[in-house]
C-alpha cells in the first residue's frame, strides 16, 4: 500500500481570498457610474426637466 505525499506549509504567509460578493458590488458600481453619466448628460442638454 502506497501513501500519498503530504505538503506541509512551513512559512506563515497566507493568501487571502477575494470575497464571493465582490463581483456583484463591482457590477453595481459600474451601473451607478453609467447611470450618473447618462443623467448628467441629459440634464445638461435639457432632455430631462427637473420637476
PDB file of N, H, CA, C and O in Angstrom:
ATOM      1  N   UNK A   1       0.855  -1.178   0.000  1.00  0.00           N
ATOM      2  CA  UNK A   1       0.000   0.000   0.000  1.00  0.00           C
ATOM      3  C   UNK A   1       0.900   1.240   0.000  1.00  0.00           C
ATOM      4  O   UNK A   1       1.812   1.358   0.817  1.00  0.00           O
ATOM      5  N   UNK A   2       0.625   2.161  -0.933  1.00  0.00           N
ATOM      6  H   UNK A   2      -0.116   2.064  -1.597  1.00  0.00           H
ATOM      7  CA  UNK A   2       1.425   3.374  -1.019  1.00  0.00           C
ATOM      8  C   UNK A   2       0.702   4.515  -0.324  1.00  0.00           C
ATOM      9  O   UNK A   2      -0.528   4.580  -0.312  1.00  0.00           O
ATOM     10  N   UNK A   3       1.491   5.412   0.253  1.00  0.00           N
ATOM     11  H   UNK A   3       2.490   5.359   0.243  1.00  0.00           H
ATOM     12  CA  UNK A   3       0.938   6.561   0.959  1.00  0.00           C
ATOM     13  C   UNK A   3       1.098   7.806   0.079  1.00  0.00           C
ATOM     14  O   UNK A   3       2.170   8.018  -0.488  1.00  0.00           O
ATOM     15  N   UNK A   4       0.059   8.626  -0.044  1.00  0.00           N
ATOM     16  H   UNK A   4      -0.812   8.454   0.417  1.00  0.00           H
ATOM     17  CA  UNK A   4       0.177   9.843  -0.844  1.00  0.00           C
ATOM     18  C   UNK A   4       1.104  10.843  -0.139  1.00  0.00           C
ATOM     19  O   UNK A   4       1.230  10.832   1.086  1.00  0.00           O
ATOM     20  N   UNK A   5       1.739  11.694  -0.921  1.00  0.00           N
ATOM     21  H   UNK A   5       1.636  11.703  -1.916  1.00  0.00           H
ATOM     22  CA  UNK A   5       2.619  12.695  -0.320  1.00  0.00           C
ATOM     23  C   UNK A   5       1.790  13.800   0.324  1.00  0.00           C
ATOM     24  O   UNK A   5       0.671  14.089  -0.101  1.00  0.00           O
ATOM     25  N   UNK A   6       2.353  14.400   1.340  1.00  0.00           N
ATOM     26  H   UNK A   6       3.262  14.165   1.685  1.00  0.00           H
ATOM     27  CA  UNK A   6       1.686  15.455   2.093  1.00  0.00           C
ATOM     28  C   UNK A   6       2.556  16.704   2.020  1.00  0.00           C
ATOM     29  O   UNK A   6       3.766  16.640   2.240  1.00  0.00           O
ATOM     30  N   UNK A   7       1.935  17.840   1.710  1.00  0.00           N
ATOM     31  H   UNK A   7       0.953  17.893   1.532  1.00  0.00           H
ATOM     32  CA  UNK A   7       2.648  19.109   1.681  1.00  0.00           C
ATOM     33  C   UNK A   7       2.386  19.843   2.987  1.00  0.00           C
ATOM     34  O   UNK A   7       1.238  20.016   3.398  1.00  0.00           O
ATOM     35  N   UNK A   8       3.461  20.273   3.631  1.00  0.00           N
ATOM     36  H   UNK A   8       4.393  20.133   3.297  1.00  0.00           H
ATOM     37  CA  UNK A   8       3.354  20.984   4.901  1.00  0.00           C
ATOM     38  C   UNK A   8       3.816  22.421   4.692  1.00  0.00           C
ATOM     39  O   UNK A   8       4.908  22.657   4.174  1.00  0.00           O
ATOM     40  N   UNK A   9       2.996  23.368   5.090  1.00  0.00           N
ATOM     41  H   UNK A   9       2.109  23.176   5.510  1.00  0.00           H
ATOM     42  CA  UNK A   9       3.337  24.776   4.970  1.00  0.00           C
ATOM     43  C   UNK A   9       4.192  25.157   6.169  1.00  0.00           C
ATOM     44  O   UNK A   9       3.762  25.018   7.315  1.00  0.00           O
ATOM     45  N   UNK A  10       5.411  25.640   5.903  1.00  0.00           N
ATOM     46  H   UNK A  10       5.760  25.753   4.973  1.00  0.00           H
ATOM     47  CA  UNK A  10       6.306  25.982   6.998  1.00  0.00           C
ATOM     48  C   UNK A  10       6.534  27.488   7.122  1.00  0.00           C
ATOM     49  O   UNK A  10       7.230  27.932   8.035  1.00  0.00           O
ATOM     50  N   UNK A  11       5.960  28.269   6.224  1.00  0.00           N
ATOM     51  H   UNK A  11       5.395  27.908   5.482  1.00  0.00           H
ATOM     52  CA  UNK A  11       6.076  29.719   6.321  1.00  0.00           C
ATOM     53  C   UNK A  11       4.725  30.286   6.739  1.00  0.00           C
ATOM     54  O   UNK A  11       3.683  29.724   6.404  1.00  0.00           O
ATOM     55  N   UNK A  12       4.741  31.398   7.470  1.00  0.00           N
ATOM     56  H   UNK A  12       5.588  31.855   7.743  1.00  0.00           H
ATOM     57  CA  UNK A  12       3.467  31.958   7.960  1.00  0.00           C
ATOM     58  C   UNK A  12       2.712  32.774   6.917  1.00  0.00           C
ATOM     59  O   UNK A  12       1.722  33.419   7.262  1.00  0.00           O
ATOM     60  N   UNK A  13       3.134  32.770   5.672  1.00  0.00           N
ATOM     61  H   UNK A  13       3.939  32.246   5.392  1.00  0.00           H
ATOM     62  CA  UNK A  13       2.464  33.553   4.641  1.00  0.00           C
ATOM     63  C   UNK A  13       1.077  32.976   4.355  1.00  0.00           C
ATOM     64  O   UNK A  13       0.886  31.763   4.268  1.00  0.00           O
ATOM     65  N   UNK A  14       0.132  33.881   4.215  1.00  0.00           N
ATOM     66  H   UNK A  14       0.287  34.866   4.286  1.00  0.00           H
ATOM     67  CA  UNK A  14      -1.216  33.438   3.856  1.00  0.00           C
ATOM     68  C   UNK A  14      -1.669  34.196   2.631  1.00  0.00           C
ATOM     69  O   UNK A  14      -1.258  35.335   2.409  1.00  0.00           O
ATOM     70  N   UNK A  15      -2.504  33.578   1.844  1.00  0.00           N
ATOM     71  H   UNK A  15      -2.839  32.653   2.024  1.00  0.00           H
ATOM     72  CA  UNK A  15      -3.038  34.204   0.640  1.00  0.00           C
ATOM     73  C   UNK A  15      -4.533  34.406   0.834  1.00  0.00           C
ATOM     74  O   UNK A  15      -5.314  33.469   0.670  1.00  0.00           O
ATOM     75  N   UNK A  16      -4.939  35.635   1.185  1.00  0.00           N
ATOM     76  H   UNK A  16      -4.304  36.396   1.319  1.00  0.00           H
ATOM     77  CA  UNK A  16      -6.376  35.858   1.397  1.00  0.00           C
ATOM     78  C   UNK A  16      -7.153  35.719   0.099  1.00  0.00           C
ATOM     79  O   UNK A  16      -6.667  36.085  -0.971  1.00  0.00           O
ATOM     80  N   UNK A  17      -8.334  35.197   0.202  1.00  0.00           N
ATOM     81  H   UNK A  17      -8.728  34.900   1.072  1.00  0.00           H
ATOM     82  CA  UNK A  17      -9.161  35.019  -0.989  1.00  0.00           C
ATOM     83  C   UNK A  17     -10.101  36.212  -1.149  1.00  0.00           C
ATOM     84  O   UNK A  17     -10.417  36.906  -0.183  1.00  0.00           O
ATOM     85  N   UNK A  18     -10.531  36.431  -2.363  1.00  0.00           N
ATOM     86  H   UNK A  18     -10.274  35.867  -3.148  1.00  0.00           H
ATOM     87  CA  UNK A  18     -11.470  37.507  -2.665  1.00  0.00           C
ATOM     88  C   UNK A  18     -12.868  37.072  -2.244  1.00  0.00           C
ATOM     89  O   UNK A  18     -13.265  35.939  -2.514  1.00  0.00           O
ATOM     90  N   UNK A  19     -13.624  37.954  -1.588  1.00  0.00           N
ATOM     91  H   UNK A  19     -13.302  38.875  -1.368  1.00  0.00           H
ATOM     92  CA  UNK A  19     -14.990  37.588  -1.206  1.00  0.00           C
ATOM     93  C   UNK A  19     -15.838  37.261  -2.434  1.00  0.00           C
ATOM     94  O   UNK A  19     -15.621  37.815  -3.511  1.00  0.00           O
ATOM     95  N   UNK A  20     -16.788  36.373  -2.267  1.00  0.00           N
ATOM     96  H   UNK A  20     -16.964  35.923  -1.391  1.00  0.00           H
ATOM     97  CA  UNK A  20     -17.599  35.932  -3.399  1.00  0.00           C
ATOM     98  C   UNK A  20     -18.521  37.028  -3.919  1.00  0.00           C
ATOM     99  O   UNK A  20     -18.932  36.977  -5.078  1.00  0.00           O
ATOM    100  N   UNK A  21     -18.854  38.010  -3.100  1.00  0.00           N
ATOM    101  H   UNK A  21     -18.521  38.051  -2.158  1.00  0.00           H
ATOM    102  CA  UNK A  21     -19.792  39.053  -3.499  1.00  0.00           C
ATOM    103  C   UNK A  21     -19.119  40.234  -4.181  1.00  0.00           C
ATOM    104  O   UNK A  21     -19.810  41.164  -4.595  1.00  0.00           O
ATOM    105  N   UNK A  22     -17.819  40.232  -4.313  1.00  0.00           N
ATOM    106  H   UNK A  22     -17.257  39.476  -3.977  1.00  0.00           H
ATOM    107  CA  UNK A  22     -17.115  41.392  -4.858  1.00  0.00           C
ATOM    108  C   UNK A  22     -17.492  41.656  -6.318  1.00  0.00           C
ATOM    109  O   UNK A  22     -17.502  42.808  -6.750  1.00  0.00           O
ATOM    110  N   UNK A  23     -17.800  40.617  -7.074  1.00  0.00           N
ATOM    111  H   UNK A  23     -17.792  39.681  -6.722  1.00  0.00           H
ATOM    112  CA  UNK A  23     -18.212  40.796  -8.463  1.00  0.00           C
ATOM    113  C   UNK A  23     -19.538  41.531  -8.577  1.00  0.00           C
ATOM    114  O   UNK A  23     -19.717  42.367  -9.463  1.00  0.00           O
ATOM    115  N   UNK A  24     -20.458  41.221  -7.687  1.00  0.00           N
ATOM    116  H   UNK A  24     -20.312  40.542  -6.968  1.00  0.00           H
ATOM    117  CA  UNK A  24     -21.755  41.894  -7.699  1.00  0.00           C
ATOM    118  C   UNK A  24     -21.605  43.365  -7.323  1.00  0.00           C
ATOM    119  O   UNK A  24     -22.279  44.223  -7.894  1.00  0.00           O
ATOM    120  N   UNK A  25     -20.743  43.657  -6.382  1.00  0.00           N
ATOM    121  H   UNK A  25     -20.196  42.961  -5.918  1.00  0.00           H
ATOM    122  CA  UNK A  25     -20.512  45.047  -5.992  1.00  0.00           C
ATOM    123  C   UNK A  25     -19.896  45.824  -7.153  1.00  0.00           C
ATOM    124  O   UNK A  25     -20.293  46.959  -7.419  1.00  0.00           O
ATOM    125  N   UNK A  26     -18.933  45.222  -7.840  1.00  0.00           N
ATOM    126  H   UNK A  26     -18.611  44.300  -7.623  1.00  0.00           H
ATOM    127  CA  UNK A  26     -18.295  45.888  -8.977  1.00  0.00           C
ATOM    128  C   UNK A  26     -19.300  46.160 -10.090  1.00  0.00           C
ATOM    129  O   UNK A  26     -19.276  47.231 -10.696  1.00  0.00           O
ATOM    130  N   UNK A  27     -20.181  45.206 -10.363  1.00  0.00           N
ATOM    131  H   UNK A  27     -20.201  44.336  -9.871  1.00  0.00           H
ATOM    132  CA  UNK A  27     -21.198  45.399 -11.404  1.00  0.00           C
ATOM    133  C   UNK A  27     -22.173  46.502 -11.016  1.00  0.00           C
ATOM    134  O   UNK A  27     -22.573  47.296 -11.867  1.00  0.00           O
ATOM    135  N   UNK A  28     -22.558  46.566  -9.753  1.00  0.00           N
ATOM    136  H   UNK A  28     -22.232  45.921  -9.062  1.00  0.00           H
ATOM    137  CA  UNK A  28     -23.483  47.593  -9.291  1.00  0.00           C
ATOM    138  C   UNK A  28     -22.839  48.979  -9.359  1.00  0.00           C
ATOM    139  O   UNK A  28     -23.496  49.948  -9.738  1.00  0.00           O
ATOM    140  N   UNK A  29     -21.578  49.076  -8.999  1.00  0.00           N
ATOM    141  H   UNK A  29     -21.044  48.289  -8.691  1.00  0.00           H
ATOM    142  CA  UNK A  29     -20.868  50.356  -9.082  1.00  0.00           C
ATOM    143  C   UNK A  29     -20.765  50.804 -10.534  1.00  0.00           C
ATOM    144  O   UNK A  29     -20.933  51.988 -10.827  1.00  0.00           O
ATOM    145  N   UNK A  30     -20.494  49.884 -11.438  1.00  0.00           N
ATOM    146  H   UNK A  30     -20.357  48.922 -11.200  1.00  0.00           H
ATOM    147  CA  UNK A  30     -20.422  50.236 -12.854  1.00  0.00           C
ATOM    148  C   UNK A  30     -21.783  50.740 -13.342  1.00  0.00           C
ATOM    149  O   UNK A  30     -21.850  51.718 -14.087  1.00  0.00           O
ATOM    150  N   UNK A  31     -22.852  50.086 -12.931  1.00  0.00           N
ATOM    151  H   UNK A  31     -22.798  49.292 -12.326  1.00  0.00           H
ATOM    152  CA  UNK A  31     -24.202  50.524 -13.293  1.00  0.00           C
ATOM    153  C   UNK A  31     -24.467  51.945 -12.790  1.00  0.00           C
ATOM    154  O   UNK A  31     -25.001  52.775 -13.527  1.00  0.00           O
ATOM    155  N   UNK A  32     -24.098  52.224 -11.544  1.00  0.00           N
ATOM    156  H   UNK A  32     -23.665  51.550 -10.945  1.00  0.00           H
ATOM    157  CA  UNK A  32     -24.321  53.557 -10.996  1.00  0.00           C
ATOM    158  C   UNK A  32     -23.507  54.615 -11.741  1.00  0.00           C
ATOM    159  O   UNK A  32     -23.991  55.725 -11.963  1.00  0.00           O
ATOM    160  N   UNK A  33     -22.288  54.282 -12.123  1.00  0.00           N
ATOM    161  H   UNK A  33     -21.894  53.381 -11.943  1.00  0.00           H
ATOM    162  CA  UNK A  33     -21.466  55.241 -12.860  1.00  0.00           C
ATOM    163  C   UNK A  33     -22.074  55.551 -14.225  1.00  0.00           C
ATOM    164  O   UNK A  33     -22.116  56.709 -14.643  1.00  0.00           O
ATOM    165  N   UNK A  34     -22.548  54.511 -14.919  1.00  0.00           N
ATOM    166  H   UNK A  34     -22.514  53.571 -14.579  1.00  0.00           H
ATOM    167  CA  UNK A  34     -23.180  54.722 -16.229  1.00  0.00           C
ATOM    168  C   UNK A  34     -24.462  55.528 -16.071  1.00  0.00           C
ATOM    169  O   UNK A  34     -24.730  56.425 -16.871  1.00  0.00           O
ATOM    170  N   UNK A  35     -25.251  55.225 -15.058  1.00  0.00           N
ATOM    171  H   UNK A  35     -25.034  54.497 -14.408  1.00  0.00           H
ATOM    172  CA  UNK A  35     -26.490  55.962 -14.810  1.00  0.00           C
ATOM    173  C   UNK A  35     -26.191  57.424 -14.502  1.00  0.00           C
ATOM    174  O   UNK A  35     -26.884  58.312 -14.997  1.00  0.00           O
ATOM    175  N   UNK A  36     -25.182  57.681 -13.701  1.00  0.00           N
ATOM    176  H   UNK A  36     -24.620  56.959 -13.298  1.00  0.00           H
ATOM    177  CA  UNK A  36     -24.814  59.054 -13.360  1.00  0.00           C
ATOM    178  C   UNK A  36     -24.404  59.828 -14.608  1.00  0.00           C
ATOM    179  O   UNK A  36     -24.821  60.972 -14.789  1.00  0.00           O
ATOM    180  N   UNK A  37     -23.598  59.223 -15.463  1.00  0.00           N
ATOM    181  H   UNK A  37     -23.259  58.294 -15.316  1.00  0.00           H
ATOM    182  CA  UNK A  37     -23.171  59.889 -16.699  1.00  0.00           C
ATOM    183  C   UNK A  37     -24.369  60.154 -17.595  1.00  0.00           C
ATOM    184  O   UNK A  37     -24.492  61.241 -18.161  1.00  0.00           O
ATOM    185  N   UNK A  38     -25.255  59.174 -17.729  1.00  0.00           N
ATOM    186  H   UNK A  38     -25.156  58.292 -17.269  1.00  0.00           H
ATOM    187  CA  UNK A  38     -26.451  59.339 -18.561  1.00  0.00           C
ATOM    188  C   UNK A  38     -27.325  60.475 -18.054  1.00  0.00           C
ATOM    189  O   UNK A  38     -27.756  61.329 -18.829  1.00  0.00           O
ATOM    190  N   UNK A  39     -27.585  60.484 -16.749  1.00  0.00           N
ATOM    191  H   UNK A  39     -27.234  59.790 -16.120  1.00  0.00           H
ATOM    192  CA  UNK A  39     -28.451  61.515 -16.192  1.00  0.00           C
ATOM    193  C   UNK A  39     -27.807  62.886 -16.252  1.00  0.00           C
ATOM    194  O   UNK A  39     -28.483  63.869 -16.556  1.00  0.00           O
ATOM    195  N   UNK A  40     -26.526  62.975 -15.973  1.00  0.00           N
ATOM    196  H   UNK A  40     -25.977  62.177 -15.727  1.00  0.00           H
ATOM    197  CA  UNK A  40     -25.880  64.287 -16.001  1.00  0.00           C
ATOM    198  C   UNK A  40     -25.834  64.839 -17.430  1.00  0.00           C
ATOM    199  O   UNK A  40     -25.997  66.044 -17.624  1.00  0.00           O
ATOM    200  N   UNK A  41     -25.616  63.983 -18.427  1.00  0.00           N
ATOM    201  H   UNK A  41     -25.483  63.005 -18.269  1.00  0.00           H
ATOM    202  CA  UNK A  41     -25.621  64.433 -19.815  1.00  0.00           C
ATOM    203  C   UNK A  41     -27.007  64.908 -20.236  1.00  0.00           C
ATOM    204  O   UNK A  41     -27.137  65.926 -20.916  1.00  0.00           O
ATOM    205  N   UNK A  42     -28.036  64.177 -19.837  1.00  0.00           N
ATOM    206  H   UNK A  42     -27.931  63.350 -19.285  1.00  0.00           H
ATOM    207  CA  UNK A  42     -29.393  64.546 -20.233  1.00  0.00           C
ATOM    208  C   UNK A  42     -29.899  65.772 -19.518  1.00  0.00           C
ATOM    209  O   UNK A  42     -30.653  66.548 -20.106  1.00  0.00           O
ATOM    210  N   UNK A  43     -29.517  65.981 -18.273  1.00  0.00           N
ATOM    211  H   UNK A  43     -28.904  65.352 -17.796  1.00  0.00           H
ATOM    212  CA  UNK A  43     -29.931  67.190 -17.570  1.00  0.00           C
ATOM    213  C   UNK A  43     -29.223  68.412 -18.151  1.00  0.00           C
ATOM    214  O   UNK A  43     -29.820  69.482 -18.270  1.00  0.00           O
ATOM    215  N   UNK A  44     -27.961  68.253 -18.508  1.00  0.00           N
ATOM    216  H   UNK A  44     -27.476  67.384 -18.411  1.00  0.00           H
ATOM    217  CA  UNK A  44     -27.229  69.399 -19.044  1.00  0.00           C
ATOM    218  C   UNK A  44     -27.696  69.770 -20.453  1.00  0.00           C
ATOM    219  O   UNK A  44     -27.603  70.930 -20.855  1.00  0.00           O
ATOM    220  N   UNK A  45     -28.201  68.778 -21.207  1.00  0.00           N
ATOM    221  H   UNK A  45     -28.277  67.836 -20.880  1.00  0.00           H
ATOM    222  CA  UNK A  45     -28.663  69.082 -22.564  1.00  0.00           C
ATOM    223  C   UNK A  45     -30.140  69.468 -22.605  1.00  0.00           C
ATOM    224  O   UNK A  45     -30.645  69.838 -23.665  1.00  0.00           O
ATOM    225  N   UNK A  46     -30.843  69.388 -21.471  1.00  0.00           N
ATOM    226  H   UNK A  46     -30.432  69.088 -20.610  1.00  0.00           H
ATOM    227  CA  UNK A  46     -32.235  69.814 -21.410  1.00  0.00           C
ATOM    228  C   UNK A  46     -33.225  68.733 -21.813  1.00  0.00           C
ATOM    229  O   UNK A  46     -34.414  69.020 -21.952  1.00  0.00           O
ATOM    230  N   UNK A  47     -32.772  67.501 -22.006  1.00  0.00           N
ATOM    231  H   UNK A  47     -31.806  67.268 -21.894  1.00  0.00           H
ATOM    232  CA  UNK A  47     -33.714  66.435 -22.377  1.00  0.00           C
ATOM    233  C   UNK A  47     -34.613  66.056 -21.215  1.00  0.00           C
ATOM    234  O   UNK A  47     -35.780  65.714 -21.406  1.00  0.00           O
ATOM    235  N   UNK A  48     -34.070  66.117 -20.022  1.00  0.00           N
ATOM    236  H   UNK A  48     -33.122  66.395 -19.867  1.00  0.00           H
ATOM    237  CA  UNK A  48     -34.874  65.822 -18.829  1.00  0.00           C
ATOM    238  C   UNK A  48     -35.045  67.112 -18.055  1.00  0.00           C
ATOM    239  O   UNK A  48     -34.080  67.838 -17.814  1.00  0.00           O
ATOM    240  N   UNK A  49     -36.259  67.389 -17.673  1.00  0.00           N
ATOM    241  H   UNK A  49     -37.042  66.800 -17.868  1.00  0.00           H
ATOM    242  CA  UNK A  49     -36.540  68.612 -16.938  1.00  0.00           C
ATOM    243  C   UNK A  49     -36.794  68.265 -15.473  1.00  0.00           C
ATOM    244  O   UNK A  49     -37.505  67.308 -15.167  1.00  0.00           O
ATOM    245  N   UNK A  50     -36.219  69.034 -14.594  1.00  0.00           N
ATOM    246  H   UNK A  50     -35.641  69.811 -14.843  1.00  0.00           H
ATOM    247  CA  UNK A  50     -36.459  68.835 -13.166  1.00  0.00           C
ATOM    248  C   UNK A  50     -37.892  69.277 -12.849  1.00  0.00           C
ATOM    249  O   UNK A  50     -38.361  70.293 -13.362  1.00  0.00           O
ATOM    250  N   UNK A  51     -38.570  68.518 -12.014  1.00  0.00           N
ATOM    251  H   UNK A  51     -38.189  67.693 -11.597  1.00  0.00           H
ATOM    252  CA  UNK A  51     -39.970  68.816 -11.691  1.00  0.00           C
ATOM    253  C   UNK A  51     -40.077  69.942 -10.715  1.00  0.00           C
ATOM    254  O   UNK A  51     -41.182  70.325 -10.332  1.00  0.00           O
TER     255      UNK A  51
END
